[in-house]
């Protein structure tokens, strides 16, 4: 539980515990030449990943959390695969060599399966009451509201290509729901890899040909300075007000 209504401390604690578990297996497993790489990866998945993502199905995940966890995930895989930073190997290639999905996909898959489990619970169970319950009093603070589990679940369902409107009906059948989640996770992972590859190719093309750099679209009316993003222009205009 956190007074800040976020999982920052939980994520940091999970990474710390997973890092400790990874370090304890260094001499007995990771550095052993007699153990196959496939066996090491299975041990990594059973020990480190399980420790890293413990109770992740109940998290309200922001993008920064998934990015932080995925960075730790790929860093560990690079050590197991003996991939050095000088090799300039992208994360997508690291995951492909290890035959493992990204942390984003693992969290989405766990959350969707947990949501289906809660949906099939008896109405008197506390998890189901919390998921479907509403506060009788009080209101959310002004400004950007805190992300709720329902918001995170909705984003997960969209990522897995599961219709948000009728997911509850599909979740009543356990086997059908597991199949939908598994297929959606594979599709989401392929889509995520394809997007990362296209972004990397576009960046390399811009580096080779500077003329392909996108032109600034936002211009300051006072000094004429140009910005590529509107938020940059908004921040810049404050300097003229001082």
C-alpha positions as CSV (number, residue, x, y, z in Angstrom):
1,X,0.0,0.0,0.0
2,X,1.2,3.5,-0.8
3,X,-0.1,6.9,0.3
4,X,0.9,8.3,-3.2
5,X,-1.5,5.8,-4.9
6,X,1.2,4.5,-7.2
7,X,3.5,1.4,-7.4
8,X,6.9,3.3,-7.6
9,X,8.1,1.7,-4.3
10,X,6.7,-1.7,-5.3
11,X,8.5,-1.7,-8.6
12,X,11.8,-0.6,-7.0
13,X,11.4,-3.3,-4.4
14,X,10.7,-6.0,-7.0
15,X,13.7,-5.0,-9.1
16,X,15.9,-5.1,-5.9
17,X,14.7,-8.6,-5.0
18,X,15.0,-9.9,-8.5
19,X,18.5,-8.5,-8.8
20,X,19.4,-10.2,-5.6
21,X,18.0,-13.5,-6.8
22,X,19.9,-13.1,-10.1
23,X,23.1,-12.4,-8.3
24,X,22.9,-15.4,-6.0
25,X,22.7,-17.7,-9.0
26,X,25.7,-16.3,-10.7
27,X,28.3,-18.8,-9.7
28,X,26.1,-21.8,-9.4
29,X,24.1,-21.4,-12.6
30,X,24.9,-18.5,-14.9
31,X,28.7,-19.0,-15.0
32,X,28.6,-22.8,-15.1
33,X,29.8,-24.0,-18.5
34,X,28.3,-27.4,-18.1
35,X,24.7,-26.0,-18.0
36,X,22.9,-25.4,-21.3
37,X,21.7,-22.0,-22.2
38,X,18.1,-23.3,-22.5
39,X,18.3,-24.5,-19.0
40,X,19.7,-21.2,-17.7
41,X,16.8,-19.4,-19.4
42,X,14.3,-21.7,-17.8
43,X,15.9,-21.1,-14.4
44,X,15.8,-17.4,-15.1
45,X,12.2,-17.5,-16.0
46,X,11.2,-19.6,-12.9
47,X,13.2,-17.6,-10.4
48,X,14.0,-14.1,-11.5
49,X,10.9,-13.3,-13.6
50,X,8.7,-14.8,-10.9
51,X,10.3,-12.6,-8.3
52,X,10.3,-9.5,-10.5
53,X,6.6,-9.8,-11.5
54,X,5.2,-11.1,-8.2
55,X,1.5,-9.9,-7.9
56,X,1.9,-7.8,-11.1
57,X,-1.7,-8.8,-12.1
58,X,-3.0,-6.4,-9.5
59,X,-0.7,-3.5,-10.4
60,X,-1.8,-0.2,-11.9
61,X,1.0,0.2,-14.4
62,X,2.2,3.4,-15.9
63,X,4.5,3.4,-18.9
64,X,7.5,4.4,-16.8
65,X,7.0,1.3,-14.6
66,X,6.9,-1.1,-17.6
67,X,9.9,0.5,-19.2
68,X,11.9,0.3,-15.9
69,X,11.0,-3.4,-15.5
70,X,11.7,-4.2,-19.1
71,X,15.1,-2.6,-18.9
72,X,16.1,-4.8,-16.0
73,X,14.7,-7.8,-17.9
74,X,16.7,-7.2,-21.1
75,X,19.8,-6.4,-19.0
76,X,19.7,-9.8,-17.4
77,X,19.1,-11.5,-20.7
78,X,22.1,-9.7,-22.2
79,X,24.3,-11.1,-19.4
80,X,23.0,-14.7,-20.0
81,X,23.4,-14.4,-23.7
82,X,26.8,-12.7,-23.3
83,X,25.8,-9.7,-25.4
84,X,27.9,-6.6,-24.7
85,X,26.9,-3.0,-25.3
86,X,29.6,-2.7,-27.9
87,X,27.6,-5.2,-30.1
88,X,24.9,-2.6,-30.5
89,X,22.2,-5.3,-30.3
90,X,18.7,-3.9,-29.9
91,X,16.3,-5.2,-27.2
92,X,14.1,-6.8,-29.8
93,X,17.0,-9.0,-31.0
94,X,17.8,-9.9,-27.4
95,X,14.3,-11.1,-26.7
96,X,14.2,-13.0,-30.0
97,X,17.4,-14.9,-29.1
98,X,16.1,-15.7,-25.7
99,X,12.7,-16.7,-27.1
100,X,11.0,-14.6,-24.4
101,X,8.4,-11.8,-24.6
102,X,8.9,-8.4,-23.2
103,X,7.8,-7.4,-19.7
104,X,5.0,-5.3,-21.2
105,X,3.4,-8.5,-22.7
106,X,4.0,-10.6,-19.5
107,X,2.2,-8.0,-17.4
108,X,-0.7,-7.6,-19.8
109,X,-1.1,-11.3,-20.0
110,X,-1.1,-11.7,-16.2
111,X,-3.6,-8.8,-15.7
112,X,-6.0,-10.2,-18.3
113,X,-6.0,-13.7,-16.8
114,X,-6.5,-12.2,-13.3
115,X,-9.4,-10.1,-14.5
116,X,-11.0,-13.2,-16.0
117,X,-10.5,-15.1,-12.7
118,X,-12.1,-12.2,-10.7
119,X,-15.0,-12.2,-13.2
120,X,-15.8,-15.8,-12.5
121,X,-15.6,-15.4,-8.7
122,X,-18.7,-15.4,-6.5
123,X,-20.2,-12.0,-6.0
124,X,-19.4,-12.2,-2.2
125,X,-15.6,-12.4,-2.8
126,X,-13.7,-9.3,-1.8
127,X,-11.6,-9.0,-5.1
128,X,-14.8,-8.9,-7.1
129,X,-16.5,-6.4,-4.8
130,X,-13.5,-4.1,-5.1
131,X,-13.4,-4.4,-8.9
132,X,-17.1,-3.7,-9.5
133,X,-17.8,-1.5,-6.4
134,X,-18.2,2.2,-6.4
135,X,-17.6,4.8,-3.7
136,X,-20.8,6.2,-2.1
137,X,-19.1,9.5,-1.3
138,X,-16.1,11.6,-2.4
139,X,-14.8,12.7,-5.7
140,X,-11.5,12.6,-7.6
141,X,-9.2,15.5,-7.4
142,X,-8.9,18.2,-10.0
143,X,-6.3,17.8,-12.7
144,X,-5.1,14.6,-14.3
145,X,-6.7,11.8,-12.3
146,X,-4.7,8.9,-10.9
147,X,-4.7,5.8,-13.0
148,X,-7.1,3.2,-11.7
149,X,-6.9,-0.6,-12.1
150,X,-9.9,-0.3,-14.4
151,X,-8.1,2.1,-16.6
152,X,-5.0,-0.1,-16.7
153,X,-7.2,-3.2,-17.5
154,X,-9.0,-1.3,-20.3
155,X,-5.6,-0.4,-21.9
156,X,-4.5,-4.1,-21.5
157,X,-7.6,-5.4,-23.2
158,X,-7.1,-3.0,-26.1
159,X,-3.5,-4.1,-26.4
160,X,-4.6,-7.7,-26.5
161,X,-7.2,-7.0,-29.2
162,X,-10.0,-8.1,-26.8
163,X,-13.3,-6.1,-27.1
164,X,-13.7,-4.0,-24.0
165,X,-17.5,-4.0,-24.3
166,X,-18.0,-7.8,-24.0
167,X,-14.9,-9.1,-22.3
168,X,-16.9,-10.1,-19.2
169,X,-19.0,-12.5,-21.3
170,X,-15.9,-14.1,-22.8
171,X,-14.3,-14.4,-19.4
172,X,-17.0,-16.6,-18.1
173,X,-15.6,-19.5,-20.1
174,X,-12.2,-20.2,-18.6
175,X,-10.7,-22.1,-21.5
176,X,-12.0,-19.6,-24.1
177,X,-10.6,-16.7,-22.1
178,X,-7.2,-18.3,-21.7
179,X,-7.1,-18.9,-25.5
180,X,-8.1,-15.3,-26.2
181,X,-5.5,-13.9,-23.8
182,X,-2.7,-16.2,-25.3
183,X,-3.5,-15.2,-28.8
184,X,-3.8,-11.5,-28.0
185,X,-0.5,-11.6,-26.1
186,X,1.3,-13.1,-29.2
187,X,-0.3,-10.5,-31.5
188,X,0.6,-7.6,-29.1
189,X,4.2,-8.8,-28.9
190,X,4.5,-9.0,-32.7
191,X,3.0,-5.6,-33.0
192,X,5.3,-4.1,-30.4
193,X,8.4,-5.6,-32.1
194,X,7.3,-4.4,-35.5
195,X,6.8,-0.9,-34.2
196,X,10.2,-0.9,-32.5
197,X,11.9,-2.1,-35.7
198,X,10.2,0.5,-37.8
199,X,11.2,3.3,-35.4
200,X,14.8,2.1,-35.4
201,X,14.9,2.0,-39.2
202,X,13.4,5.5,-39.4
203,X,16.0,6.8,-36.9
204,X,18.9,5.3,-38.9
205,X,17.5,6.8,-42.1
206,X,17.4,10.2,-40.5
207,X,21.0,9.9,-39.3
208,X,22.2,9.0,-42.8
209,X,20.2,11.7,-44.5
210,X,19.7,14.8,-42.3
211,X,17.3,16.2,-44.9
212,X,14.7,13.6,-43.7
213,X,14.6,15.3,-40.3
214,X,11.0,16.5,-39.6
215,X,10.7,20.3,-39.8
216,X,9.6,22.2,-36.7
217,X,5.9,22.9,-36.7
218,X,5.5,25.3,-33.8
219,X,6.9,28.8,-33.9
220,X,7.1,31.4,-31.2
221,X,5.4,34.7,-32.1
222,X,7.7,36.8,-30.0
223,X,11.2,35.6,-30.9
224,X,10.5,33.4,-33.9
225,X,12.1,30.3,-32.3
226,X,10.7,27.0,-33.7
227,X,9.8,23.8,-31.8
228,X,8.9,20.4,-33.0
229,X,6.5,19.7,-30.2
230,X,3.7,22.0,-28.9
231,X,4.7,21.4,-25.3
232,X,8.1,22.9,-26.0
233,X,6.5,26.0,-27.3
234,X,4.2,26.2,-24.3
235,X,7.2,26.0,-21.9
236,X,9.1,28.5,-24.0
237,X,6.4,31.2,-23.9
238,X,6.6,31.3,-20.1
239,X,10.0,32.8,-20.4
240,X,8.6,35.8,-22.2
241,X,6.0,36.4,-19.4
242,X,8.7,36.7,-16.7
